[in-house]
Amino acid sequence: MAGFISLFMLSCSVPSKTYRLTKGTIKTTYAITKGVTKAGVGTGKVVYNVGKFSFKVVMAPLSWPLTHDGIESIDGLSPKEAIKQGRVKNAPYVVHGRRYVPMSVKEARHYREKGTASWYGYETLRQKGGHMTANGESFDPNGLSAAHKYLPLPTHVRVTNLENRRSILLRVNDRGPFVKGRIIDLSAGAARKLGFYDKGTARVHVETIDIKA
């Protein structure tokens, strides 16, 4: 169990001190607190806070279905095998016959984009069992997470609703949205906090957060 927790902490890229926003954005430094607790036999849970935002990361059993069952392969492997081998972060992947090539970690540090955001995940609440994100984490529809086609997994982003100026921090841990004209898919919980849950979509600004130990 101890070995699993150690590996899990590294894979989640949770720093021990602070992080700073990328150059050209708001100049703020947040303190990060973190902890590891048991979440059942053979599993582990990482909980960490970034300012007022709390993130809980739990690795999903490999038997759980992916949130996007249209992902055909990741890095030339079946999605579950790529997740098992830890070959997901910015590996190319195929959805419905189309190949997507994510950004490098270096490229992602400078990512900023305006566009349409949507939300997903409510449908999983009506299904038995849980669902797995594209990097193997347990999907929480009410959590602070998001799906992106090209950012490395995981990546932290600040998302601002340009229609009401609300802003939150999210953990990108999934792939999508695969709908033309949309740049990011938020969890239902994140959409509520940004004020567009009922509307379904919103125009947003997305920028990556550069984490520094």
C-alpha positions in Angstrom: 0.0 0.0 0.0 2.8 2.4 0.9 4.4 1.8 -2.5 1.1 2.5 -4.3 0.6 5.8 -2.4 4.1 6.9 -3.2 3.7 6.2 -6.9 0.2 7.7 -6.9 1.4 10.9 -5.4 4.1 11.3 -8.1 1.6 10.5 -10.9 -0.7 13.2 -9.6 2.0 15.8 -9.7 0.9 17.4 -6.4 3.5 19.9 -5.3 4.5 20.4 -1.6 4.7 24.2 -1.5 3.2 26.7 -3.9 2.3 27.3 -7.5 2.3 30.5 -9.6 0.1 31.4 -12.5 1.8 31.4 -15.9 3.5 34.5 -17.2 1.1 37.1 -18.5 -1.8 36.1 -16.2 -2.8 37.3 -12.8 0.2 37.4 -10.5 -0.8 35.3 -7.6 0.8 32.6 -5.5 -1.3 30.0 -3.7 -0.3 27.8 -0.8 -1.0 24.1 -1.4 -1.8 21.7 1.3 -2.1 18.0 0.7 -2.8 14.7 2.4 -3.2 11.0 1.7 -5.9 8.9 3.2 -7.0 5.4 2.7 -10.1 4.9 0.6 -10.7 1.2 0.9 -8.5 -1.9 0.5 -6.0 -1.6 -2.3 -6.9 2.0 -3.2 -5.6 5.4 -2.3 -6.9 8.9 -2.2 -5.1 12.2 -2.5 -6.7 15.3 -1.3 -5.1 18.7 -1.8 -6.2 22.4 -1.6 -5.2 25.2 -3.9 -6.4 28.4 -2.3 -10.1 27.9 -1.6 -10.4 25.0 -4.1 -10.2 21.4 -2.9 -9.3 18.5 -5.2 -9.8 14.8 -4.5 -8.0 12.3 -6.7 -8.8 8.6 -6.6 -7.6 6.0 -9.1 -10.4 4.0 -10.6 -10.5 0.2 -10.9 -9.6 -0.8 -14.4 -12.9 -2.6 -14.6 -14.8 0.7 -14.7 -15.8 2.0 -18.1 -14.3 5.2 -19.6 -16.3 8.4 -19.5 -15.7 8.5 -23.3 -16.1 5.1 -24.7 -15.3 6.5 -28.2 -11.5 6.5 -27.3 -10.2 3.6 -29.5 -6.5 3.7 -28.6 -3.9 5.7 -26.6 -0.3 5.6 -27.7 -1.1 2.7 -30.0 -2.4 0.6 -27.1 -5.9 -0.1 -25.9 -7.0 2.7 -23.5 -6.9 0.5 -20.4 -3.5 -0.9 -21.2 -2.1 2.6 -21.8 -3.5 3.7 -18.5 -2.1 0.6 -16.8 1.4 1.4 -18.2 1.2 5.1 -17.4 1.5 6.1 -21.1 -1.3 8.7 -21.2 0.0 12.1 -20.2 0.4 13.6 -23.6 0.3 10.5 -25.8 -1.5 10.6 -29.2 -4.9 9.0 -29.1 -7.7 8.0 -31.5 -11.4 8.8 -31.2 -13.8 7.5 -33.9 -11.0 7.1 -36.3 -9.5 10.6 -35.8 -6.0 10.9 -34.3 -5.4 13.7 -31.7 -1.9 14.8 -30.7 -1.8 16.6 -27.3 0.6 19.4 -26.5 3.9 18.9 -24.8 4.2 19.9 -21.2 6.3 22.9 -22.4 3.7 24.0 -24.9 0.9 23.6 -22.4 2.5 26.2 -20.1 1.7 28.9 -22.5 -1.9 27.8 -23.4 -4.6 30.4 -23.3 -7.8 30.3 -25.3 -11.3 31.7 -25.5 -14.2 29.6 -26.7 -17.3 27.6 -25.8 -17.4 25.4 -22.7 -19.9 22.7 -22.1 -20.4 20.3 -19.2 -20.7 16.5 -18.9 -21.2 13.7 -16.4 -24.7 13.9 -15.2 -25.6 10.8 -17.2 -23.1 8.8 -15.1 -25.1 9.4 -12.0 -27.9 7.2 -13.4 -25.6 4.3 -14.1 -24.4 1.5 -11.8 -20.8 1.8 -10.6 -18.3 4.5 -11.5 -16.5 5.8 -14.5 -12.8 6.3 -15.3 -11.3 9.3 -16.9 -8.8 9.0 -19.7 -5.8 9.1 -17.3 -7.3 6.4 -15.0 -8.9 8.6 -12.3 -12.3 8.1 -10.8 -14.7 10.6 -12.4 -16.7 12.7 -10.0 -19.5 14.6 -11.7 -19.7 16.9 -8.7 -15.9 17.6 -8.5 -13.7 20.3 -10.0 -12.4 18.6 -13.1 -12.5 19.0 -16.9 -11.8 17.3 -20.2 -9.6 18.8 -22.9 -8.5 17.4 -26.3 -4.9 18.6 -26.2 -3.7 19.5 -22.7 -1.4 16.9 -20.9 -3.2 14.9 -18.2 -3.3 16.1 -15.6 -3.0 19.8 -16.0 -4.5 22.6 -13.8 -6.4 25.4 -15.5 -8.2 28.6 -14.5 -11.5 28.9 -16.3 -13.4 32.2 -16.4 -17.0 32.5 -17.5 -16.9 35.6 -19.7 -20.6 36.1 -19.4 -20.6 36.6 -15.6 -16.8 36.9 -14.8 -16.9 33.9 -12.3 -13.6 32.1 -12.2 -12.5 28.7 -10.8 -9.5 26.4 -10.9 -9.9 22.9 -12.3 -7.9 19.7 -12.8 -8.0 18.5 -16.4 -8.0 14.7 -16.2 -10.0 13.6 -19.2 -10.3 13.8 -23.0 -13.0 15.8 -24.8 -15.2 17.5 -25.8 -15.5 15.9 -29.2 -18.2 18.3 -30.4 -17.3 20.9 -33.0 -16.9 24.4 -31.7 -16.2 23.5 -28.0 -12.8 23.8 -26.4 -13.4 22.3 -22.9 -15.9 20.0 -21.1 -16.4 20.7 -17.4 -17.8 18.4 -14.7 -21.4 19.2 -13.7 -20.1 20.6 -10.4 -17.7 23.0 -12.1 -20.5 24.2 -14.4 -22.7 25.0 -11.4 -19.9 27.0 -9.8 -19.4 29.0 -13.0 -23.1 29.6 -13.4 -23.9 27.8 -16.7 -25.2 24.4 -15.5 -28.8 25.2 -16.6 -27.8 26.9 -19.8 -25.5 24.0 -20.9 -22.7 26.1 -22.5 -20.9 29.3 -21.9 -18.2 31.4 -23.5 -15.1 31.1 -21.4 -11.4 31.9 -21.1 -9.1 29.0 -20.3 -5.5 29.3 -19.1 -3.1 26.8 -17.7 -1.7 27.0 -14.2 2.1 26.5 -13.9 2.7 24.5 -10.8 6.0 25.1 -8.9 7.3 23.0 -6.1 
